Amino acid sequence: MPNLLKRIYKAVKAEIDQTLEEKDIKPGELLSEFLKNCEIEVAKIEALIKRQDVINTRFHKERDEALSKGKKRRRQAEVAAKAGEEELQKRANDEALYYEGLAAELDVKCQKAQADLEKLRENLNEMKKKIKEVNLEQLEQISKDNIALISKRLKEAYDRFTTSQSPAQEPEQDVQVKELPAPEDDLDAQIAALEQQEATDET
């Protein structure tokens, strides 16, 4: 079926446009509605493809039966000819021609039906890929919206925190800080100890 995707897209878009005229829908909701309708259409198409499989099987069966009957009548015509039964031979040949022609006609139908079915499957696969892409776009948009929301909440929380006065944020002049002596350098301590030991030895 040619232009299958375009036809489905137009049908789904028309339905969504009609919904938008009746209700105030956000872009995210519109995308979800579009995906939902596409998935419904895909399910319908898959059911039709399964039905076409059954039809194609029937075509093949009818063709094979016609071929079998044609061969049978040819053999019967040969038997009638050997027996000198011209009337039976003619009837068998006529029916052989009919079934052979029917088999040829059904073979053409089988090939066309199979080609159409393969094209439908290709179109369906393409549509599924498009739906997958839209799903990923929707996921990306949800991620962006969520990140934006988190950033907004963080900014609001930070603003409230920095503007509020807590006991831990008293002015610096109100806090008495006791200066602590800096620790002696380890080398100075060792040298001082040596000097003291030297002075003791001299005495």
Buried (B, 14 or more C-beta within 10 A) or exposed (E): EEEBBEEBBEEBEEEBEEBEEEEEBEEEEBBEBBBEBBEEBBEEBEEEBEEBEEEBEEBBEBBBBBBEBBBBBBEBBEEBBEEEBEEBBEBBBEBBBBBBEBBBEBBEBBEEBBEBBEEBBEBBEEBBEBBEEBBEEBEEEEEEEEEEEEEEEEEEEEEEEEEEEEEEEEEEEEEEEEEEEEEEEEEEEEEEEEEEEEEEEEE
